[in-house]
């Protein structure tokens, strides 16, 4: 049993390299209790990004892990554009709105100012370029959603867990590990276009780029245009 346990933890670490930007301590996620965090810590998991792509049922079997808290962590993954857990089991429907539900909202901060304040010169340059590309493709001005997403348009969503809220229809987040692009997979023929985009990774509702200059700019623009058109049609 000890050997099997030792093998599983590094798998979460590998996923962090693929999907994470800045790391998020589990203590920062509202709606999670100490027993849940202790149980995960015993498995070597202390940060949200380590749960991207994890087996929901395996974690749920741990002593101290409850259905509601684990779903809250899974929702937090989605809110940050990270890969969801696999085999998620939804809790009973609830209409309760928590502080965490209200976290990702328009902030009023200037997207341009936020991009210029990034501590990574390469991401600043890429962020400037994406501001131009998204503006050309959508024709609307960007809005900051939460602390790190430059969003375009508005979408009201409802999770299978019963939680609902508002977010941007499309957008991007230039983080240290990768650039997260939202809404590119929703347009007509998007999967075929992505095959011609260049180096990237695909997650749940998100496309990840390491280098903006390594992808086909015309294909990227077409993906944004088609994604925006699809968003406007719904």
C-alpha positions in Angstrom: 0.0 0.0 0.0 2.9 2.4 0.8 4.4 1.9 -2.6 1.1 2.5 -4.4 0.6 5.7 -2.4 4.1 7.0 -3.3 3.4 6.5 -6.9 0.1 8.5 -7.0 1.3 11.8 -5.5 3.9 12.6 -8.3 1.1 12.3 -10.9 -0.6 15.4 -9.4 2.8 17.1 -9.5 3.2 16.3 -13.2 -0.2 17.9 -13.9 0.9 21.1 -12.2 3.6 21.6 -14.7 1.0 21.4 -17.5 -1.8 23.4 -16.2 -0.8 25.8 -13.4 0.0 29.5 -13.2 0.6 30.9 -9.8 0.0 28.3 -7.1 -3.0 28.6 -4.8 -3.0 27.2 -1.3 -6.0 25.1 -0.4 -6.5 27.4 2.6 -7.3 30.2 0.2 -10.4 28.3 -1.2 -13.5 29.3 0.7 -15.9 26.5 1.5 -13.3 23.9 2.4 -12.8 22.6 5.9 -9.8 21.6 7.9 -10.5 17.8 7.8 -10.5 18.0 4.0 -7.3 19.9 3.8 -5.6 17.6 6.3 -6.6 14.5 4.4 -5.2 16.0 1.2 -2.0 17.2 2.9 -1.4 13.6 4.0 -1.3 12.7 0.3 1.2 15.5 -0.3 -1.5 17.8 -1.8 -1.5 21.3 -0.4 -2.2 23.5 -3.4 -5.3 23.6 -5.7 -3.3 23.2 -8.9 -2.1 19.7 -7.7 -5.7 18.5 -8.1 -6.1 19.3 -11.8 -7.1 16.0 -13.5 -7.2 14.1 -10.2 -9.5 11.1 -9.7 -12.5 12.4 -7.8 -13.6 9.0 -6.5 -10.1 8.2 -5.2 -10.0 11.4 -3.2 -13.5 11.1 -2.0 -12.6 7.8 -0.4 -10.0 9.5 1.9 -11.0 9.9 5.5 -12.1 13.5 6.1 -13.0 14.3 2.5 -16.6 15.1 1.9 -18.6 15.5 -1.3 -19.4 19.2 -0.9 -15.9 20.3 -0.1 -14.4 18.3 -2.9 -16.9 19.7 -5.4 -16.0 23.2 -4.1 -12.3 22.4 -5.0 -13.4 21.1 -8.4 -15.4 24.3 -9.1 -12.3 26.4 -8.1 -10.3 24.5 -10.7 -12.8 25.5 -13.4 -12.9 29.1 -12.2 -9.2 29.3 -12.8 -9.3 27.6 -16.2 -7.6 24.4 -14.9 -8.5 20.9 -15.8 -11.4 19.5 -13.8 -11.2 16.3 -11.8 -12.3 13.1 -13.5 -15.4 11.2 -12.4 -17.0 14.1 -10.5 -20.1 13.3 -8.4 -22.4 16.3 -7.9 -23.8 17.0 -4.4 -27.5 17.5 -3.8 -28.8 20.8 -5.3 -28.5 23.8 -3.1 -29.5 27.5 -3.8 -27.1 28.8 -1.2 -24.7 31.5 -2.5 -21.3 31.6 -0.7 -18.6 34.2 -0.7 -16.6 32.0 -3.1 -19.4 32.1 -5.7 -19.0 35.8 -5.9 -15.2 35.9 -6.3 -14.8 36.0 -10.1 -16.5 39.2 -11.0 -15.6 42.3 -13.0 -13.2 44.3 -10.9 -13.1 47.7 -12.6 -9.3 47.5 -12.9 -7.8 48.5 -16.3 -6.7 45.4 -18.3 -3.9 47.4 -19.9 -2.6 48.6 -16.5 -2.8 45.0 -15.1 -0.8 43.6 -18.0 1.8 46.3 -17.7 2.2 45.4 -14.0 3.0 41.7 -14.6 6.4 40.7 -13.3 7.3 38.7 -16.4 8.5 40.9 -19.3 7.7 38.2 -21.9 4.1 37.9 -20.6 3.8 41.7 -20.7 4.7 41.8 -24.4 2.4 38.8 -25.2 -0.4 40.4 -23.2 -0.2 43.6 -25.2 -0.3 41.5 -28.4 -3.4 39.6 -27.2 -5.2 42.8 -26.3 -4.9 43.9 -29.9 -5.8 40.5 -31.3 -8.9 40.0 -29.1 -10.1 43.6 -29.8 -9.8 43.1 -33.5 -11.6 39.8 -33.4 -14.4 40.8 -31.0 -14.8 44.5 -31.4 -15.4 45.0 -27.7 -13.3 46.5 -24.9 -11.8 44.1 -22.4 -12.8 43.8 -18.7 -10.8 42.3 -15.8 -12.7 39.3 -14.3 -11.3 38.4 -10.9 -7.6 39.0 -10.3 -6.1 37.6 -13.5 -8.5 37.1 -16.4 -8.9 39.6 -19.2 -12.4 39.0 -20.4 -14.7 39.8 -23.3 -18.5 39.7 -23.2 -20.6 38.3 -20.5 -22.0 34.7 -19.8 -24.3 33.5 -17.0 -23.3 29.9 -16.1 -24.8 27.1 -14.0 -22.7 24.1 -12.8 -24.1 20.6 -12.4 -23.5 21.1 -8.7 -26.3 23.8 -8.7 -23.9 26.7 -8.3 -24.3 29.5 -10.8 -22.7 32.8 -11.6 -21.3 35.1 -14.3 -18.1 35.1 -16.2 -16.6 36.4 -19.5 -17.6 34.7 -22.8 -14.0 34.7 -24.0 -10.7 35.9 -22.7 -7.1 35.2 -21.7 -4.8 35.1 -18.7 -1.0 35.5 -19.2 0.4 33.6 -16.2 4.0 32.6 -15.5 3.8 29.0 -16.6 1.5 29.5 -19.6 -1.0 31.8 -21.3 -4.6 30.5 -20.8 -7.1 31.2 -23.6 -10.8 30.9 -22.9 -13.6 30.2 -25.4 -11.4 29.1 -28.3 -12.9 25.6 -28.4 -16.5 26.7 -28.8 -16.5 28.0 -32.4 -17.5 26.1 -35.5 -14.7 23.9 -36.7 -12.5 24.8 -33.7 -11.0 21.4 -33.2 -9.8 21.3 -36.8 -8.4 24.8 -36.5 -6.6 23.9 -33.3 -4.8 21.1 -35.1 -3.2 23.8 -37.3 -2.6 26.3 -34.5 0.9 25.2 -33.5 2.3 24.2 -30.1 -0.4 24.2 -27.4 -2.2 22.1 -24.9 -5.9 21.7 -24.4 -7.8 21.5 -21.1 -11.4 21.7 -20.1 -12.6 24.9 -21.7 -9.1 26.3 -22.1 -6.2 26.3 -24.5 -2.7 26.8 -23.1 0.2 28.4 -24.9 3.8 28.7 -23.7 4.9 31.0 -26.6 2.6 33.3 -28.5 5.1 33.7 -31.3 5.2 30.0 -31.9 1.6 29.6 -33.0 0.0 30.6 -36.3 -1.4 34.1 -35.7 -4.0 33.9 -38.5 -5.3 30.6 -37.1 -5.5 32.1 -33.6 -7.5 35.1 -34.9 -9.9 32.8 -36.7 -10.4 30.7 -33.6 -11.2 33.9 -31.6 -13.6 35.2 -34.3 -15.4 31.9 -34.5 -15.6 31.5 -30.8 -17.0 35.0 -30.4 -19.6 34.4 -33.1 -20.6 31.2 -31.4 -20.8 33.0 -28.0 -23.0 35.7 -29.5 -25.4 33.2 -31.0 -26.3 31.8 -27.5 
